Amino acid sequence: MQLFPTRPAVPRRSLLNFPTLWKKPTPRTVLVIGGAGYIGSALLPKLLARGHRVRLFDRMFYGIEPIRGVVDHPNLEIMQADFRRIDKLVEGMRGVDAVIHLGAIVGDPACALDCDLTIEINLIGTRTIAEVAKGYGIRRFIFASTCSVYGASVGEELLTEESPLNPVSLYAATKLASERVLMELTAEAFSPTCLRFSTIYGISGRTRFDLVVNLLTAKAVIDGEITIQGGDQWRPFLHVDDAAHALLQTLESPLSQVHREVFNVGSEDQNHTIQRIAEMIHELVPSAKLINLKASGDQRNYRADFKKIREQLGFDPHWTIRQGIQQVIDSIQSGDVKDYHAAKYSNVKFLVEEESTTNLLSHESRWAYDLVTRTLMFPRIRPAIAATSAAA
Ligand SMILES: NC(=O)c1ccc[n+]([C@@H]2O[C@H](COP(=O)([O-])OP(=O)(O)OC[C@H]3O[C@@H](n4cnc5c(N)ncnc54)[C@H](O)[C@@H]3O)[C@@H](O)[C@H]2O)c1
């Protein structure tokens, strides 16, 4: 199988896009799992512009649209598959130098829909991917974790990678458990790096409007209201382009700096309360009414420290929250984003309205049922098996 057919070289984009990445990188062949989502669609163009070859491995929940801009790039290969299919995973790992794993059921509400499915995809899936990568001798393994692992923190201090962890949702628990599994798999020839991302905002190929900055901004512009509940919870924030930049920077850092490391990803000046986020949006959309319903069901409250990634990898975000809010406003006003309520912009809505979790849960066994049904010699039994398959 020829994985990367030779095609004429394309000119690289200007490195001015990446002021801190001025050095010419060693081109790598990178398997990006879950790379057609919110962060992945911002990452792919950057990887390709830096001369890396990319194999995108994604079930494509949100279709091809998020990566439309790079779909014909000669250094991009697309594998549409579920990473719970080991045969596909093994095929996807061939010839790869590094794995970036972004694939997951993402967010508290989406993960709460089906506990078994979330554990199967977020934790068991991650372990399987890492074991296959390790078996293939692929040393660099970058995992997208979350600052949500800090959960309900008390006290005023900034949380470092060493601070106590207190996840308060299944989503955060599966991410923390995955970090632990990856750390246990570490070996001289297997170097996992866990990036604990702040809450992301801004526009990418698959913008999400189920995240606080984007959602409140859309509500302000379209509904004329910024409604928050409580608002005194702290959270760190990061633009989606900067998240992609951090992944790229981790990929291009010497292994000695990232081997078995965990990094918070963001910047201290983007730790804000939800109330402050609402006020910033209000400053840019003054016509909207700011409403605080007081009671909040969200226990998450954390302010993170980002000294480690700044000093060890030289990472500093380029975007400010105000710029991100303005970018979202512009996208709505220009008509790029038409209906922010649409299921494609929200992970939980998508799973409820477009894709059934039952269907996803039975993914691994369905092929076996189908094969047995097709292979069965006794037509009398076939309907019974077919019925079991449909119910699975
Ligand atoms: N967006 C944030 O605010 C944020 C914050 C912290 C961490 N993260 C982490 O970053 C990663 C990417 O987040 P995102 O916001 O881009 O999410 P997303 O939901 O937009 O993208 C996830 C992608 O994974 C794919 N996928 C899911 N299950 C799959 C499976 N079984 N097989 C193959 N592909 C599968 C989906 O098709 C989708 O393209 C996630 O791991 C998430 O936990 C995100």
Ligand as a Chemical Component Dictionary entry (heavy atoms), coordinates in Angstrom:
data_LIG
# 
_chem_comp.id                   LIG 
_chem_comp.type                 NON-POLYMER 
_chem_comp.pdbx_formal_charge   0 
_chem_comp.three_letter_code    LIG 
# 
loop_
_chem_comp_atom.comp_id 
_chem_comp_atom.atom_id 
_chem_comp_atom.alt_atom_id 
_chem_comp_atom.type_symbol 
_chem_comp_atom.charge 
_chem_comp_atom.model_Cartn_x 
_chem_comp_atom.model_Cartn_y 
_chem_comp_atom.model_Cartn_z 
_chem_comp_atom.pdbx_ordinal 
LIG N1  N1  N 0  -12.566 22.380 23.073 1  
LIG C1  C1  C 0  -12.172 22.550 24.329 2  
LIG O1  O1  O 0  -12.539 23.523 25.020 3  
LIG C2  C2  C 0  -11.223 21.547 24.945 4  
LIG C3  C3  C 0  -10.659 21.865 26.180 5  
LIG C4  C4  C 0  -9.813  20.948 26.777 6  
LIG C5  C5  C 0  -9.505  19.768 26.129 7  
LIG N2  N2  N 1  -10.051 19.482 24.917 8  
LIG C6  C6  C 0  -9.729  18.197 24.292 9  
LIG O2  O2  O 0  -9.260  18.419 22.969 10 
LIG C7  C7  C 0  -9.679  17.350 22.115 11 
LIG C8  C8  C 0  -10.383 17.926 20.893 12 
LIG O3  O3  O 0  -11.512 18.674 21.350 13 
LIG P1  P1  P 0  -12.483 19.382 20.305 14 
LIG O4  O4  O 0  -13.112 20.528 21.012 15 
LIG O5  O5  O -1 -11.758 19.586 19.026 16 
LIG O6  O6  O 0  -13.617 18.243 20.135 17 
LIG P2  P2  P 0  -14.541 17.866 18.888 18 
LIG O7  O7  O 0  -15.727 17.163 19.468 19 
LIG O8  O8  O 0  -14.787 19.069 18.033 20 
LIG O9  O9  O 0  -13.654 16.840 18.044 21 
LIG C9  C9  C 0  -13.517 15.491 18.413 22 
LIG C10 C10 C 0  -13.251 14.697 17.130 23 
LIG O10 O10 O 0  -13.055 13.326 17.519 24 
LIG C11 C11 C 0  -13.729 12.505 16.559 25 
LIG N3  N3  N 0  -14.073 11.228 17.216 26 
LIG C12 C12 C 0  -14.805 11.074 18.348 27 
LIG N4  N4  N 0  -14.903 9.772  18.643 28 
LIG C13 C13 C 0  -14.222 9.092  17.680 29 
LIG C14 C14 C 0  -13.960 7.712  17.446 30 
LIG N5  N5  N 0  -14.432 6.778  18.270 31 
LIG N6  N6  N 0  -13.206 7.372  16.381 32 
LIG C15 C15 C 0  -12.708 8.321  15.535 33 
LIG N7  N7  N 0  -12.930 9.646  15.708 34 
LIG C16 C16 C 0  -13.677 10.022 16.782 35 
LIG C17 C17 C 0  -14.954 13.298 16.124 36 
LIG O11 O11 O 0  -15.422 12.881 14.848 37 
LIG C18 C18 C 0  -14.404 14.732 16.129 38 
LIG O12 O12 O 0  -13.917 15.088 14.837 39 
LIG C19 C19 C 0  -10.569 16.437 22.962 40 
LIG O13 O13 O 0  -9.841  15.316 23.374 41 
LIG C20 C20 C 0  -10.940 17.298 24.144 42 
LIG O14 O14 O 0  -11.171 16.527 25.307 43 
LIG C21 C21 C 0  -10.895 20.364 24.296 44 
# 
loop_
_chem_comp_bond.comp_id 
_chem_comp_bond.atom_id_1 
_chem_comp_bond.atom_id_2 
_chem_comp_bond.value_order 
_chem_comp_bond.pdbx_ordinal 
LIG N1  C1  SING 1  
LIG C1  O1  DOUB 2  
LIG C1  C2  SING 3  
LIG C2  C3  SING 4  
LIG C2  C21 DOUB 5  
LIG C3  C4  DOUB 6  
LIG C4  C5  SING 7  
LIG C5  N2  DOUB 8  
LIG N2  C6  SING 9  
LIG N2  C21 SING 10 
LIG C6  O2  SING 11 
LIG C6  C20 SING 12 
LIG O2  C7  SING 13 
LIG C7  C8  SING 14 
LIG C7  C19 SING 15 
LIG C8  O3  SING 16 
LIG O3  P1  SING 17 
LIG P1  O4  DOUB 18 
LIG P1  O5  SING 19 
LIG P1  O6  SING 20 
LIG O6  P2  SING 21 
LIG P2  O7  DOUB 22 
LIG P2  O8  SING 23 
LIG P2  O9  SING 24 
LIG O9  C9  SING 25 
LIG C9  C10 SING 26 
LIG C10 O10 SING 27 
LIG C10 C18 SING 28 
LIG O10 C11 SING 29 
LIG C11 N3  SING 30 
LIG C11 C17 SING 31 
LIG N3  C12 SING 32 
LIG N3  C16 SING 33 
LIG C12 N4  DOUB 34 
LIG N4  C13 SING 35 
LIG C13 C14 SING 36 
LIG C13 C16 DOUB 37 
LIG C14 N5  SING 38 
LIG C14 N6  DOUB 39 
LIG N6  C15 SING 40 
LIG C15 N7  DOUB 41 
LIG N7  C16 SING 42 
LIG C17 O11 SING 43 
LIG C17 C18 SING 44 
LIG C18 O12 SING 45 
LIG C19 O13 SING 46 
LIG C19 C20 SING 47 
LIG C20 O14 SING 48 
# 
